[in-house]
């Protein structure tokens, strides 16, 4: 089953950029389809593979920050080819 995951990592600390950049770099290196925009990162692929990567990389990301939030939305479909019609 294909899924699309939207992630927003929000460290609650002054020096927040290094953790976000490292999180995105690790997701890019996973072999999954990864797209970014200024507000979130999207990951696309097979459910089992995506969730295996999410388990590992979310834990690593949370270990890099003192306090923070991670928002995750999962859609049951591959939305990587979505193009807005406006």
C-alpha positions as MATLAB code, in Angstrom:
seq = 'XXXXXXXXXXXXXXXXXXXXXXXXXXXXXXXXXXXXXXXXXXXXXXXXXXXXXXXXXXXXXXXXXXXXXXXXXXXXXXXXXXXXXX';
ca = [
       0.000    0.000    0.000;
       1.335    3.408   -0.995;
       1.291    6.289    1.480;
       2.200    9.945    1.599;
       3.514   11.441    4.842;
       3.776   15.128    5.672;
       6.186   16.032    8.471;
       6.841   19.269   10.304;
       9.657   19.257   12.866;
       9.501   22.212   15.249;
      12.347   22.358   17.777;
      11.433   24.641   20.684;
      14.875   26.166   21.094;
      16.928   29.032   19.682;
      19.374   26.934   17.657;
      16.756   25.006   15.665;
      18.106   24.906   12.098;
      20.814   22.215   12.448;
      18.319   19.606   13.698;
      15.844   20.329   10.885;
      18.547   20.254    8.206;
      19.964   16.969    9.495;
      16.489   15.415    9.666;
      15.810   16.340    6.033;
      19.258   15.127    4.901;
      18.673   11.756    6.557;
      15.238   11.444    4.942;
      16.718   12.267    1.521;
      19.347    9.550    2.008;
      16.670    6.933    2.766;
      15.970    6.160   -0.895;
      12.337    7.249   -0.565;
      10.795   10.058   -2.591;
      11.224   13.195   -0.462;
       9.981   16.690   -1.329;
      10.345   19.807    0.801;
       8.712   23.202    1.040;
       9.278   25.997    3.585;
       6.689   24.573    6.010;
       6.999   20.785    5.770;
       8.646   17.755    4.248;
       6.742   15.090    2.338;
       7.804   11.443    2.091;
       6.241    8.969   -0.341;
       6.477    5.206   -0.724;
       5.298    1.802    0.394;
       3.788    1.789    3.884;
       6.216   -0.681    5.493;
       9.299    0.978    4.049;
       8.152    4.514    4.907;
       7.195    3.586    8.461;
      10.508    1.790    9.018;
      12.365    4.951    7.959;
      10.010    7.164   10.024;
      10.591    5.122   13.183;
      14.364    5.438   12.873;
      14.613    9.041   11.669;
      11.985   10.533   13.967;
      13.784    9.031   16.953;
      17.102   10.452   15.714;
      15.523   13.880   15.144;
      13.997   13.991   18.615;
      17.328   12.973   20.159;
      18.971   16.002   18.463;
      16.704   18.542   20.176;
      16.025   19.463   23.800;
      12.308   20.126   23.339;
      10.135   20.144   20.285;
       7.158   19.007   18.302;
       6.839   16.759   15.291;
       3.599   16.843   13.331;
       2.915   13.915   11.025;
       0.023   13.393    8.629;
      -0.436   10.167    6.695;
      -2.523    9.836    3.539;
      -3.328    6.437    2.075;
      -2.176    7.118   -1.489;
       0.904    8.319   -3.317;
       0.370   12.052   -3.788;
       3.905   12.755   -5.067;
       2.593   13.725   -8.510;
       0.012   16.206   -7.185;
      -0.028   19.531   -9.027;
      -2.288   22.374   -7.937;
      -4.756   23.601  -10.544;
      -4.450   27.331   -9.875;
];
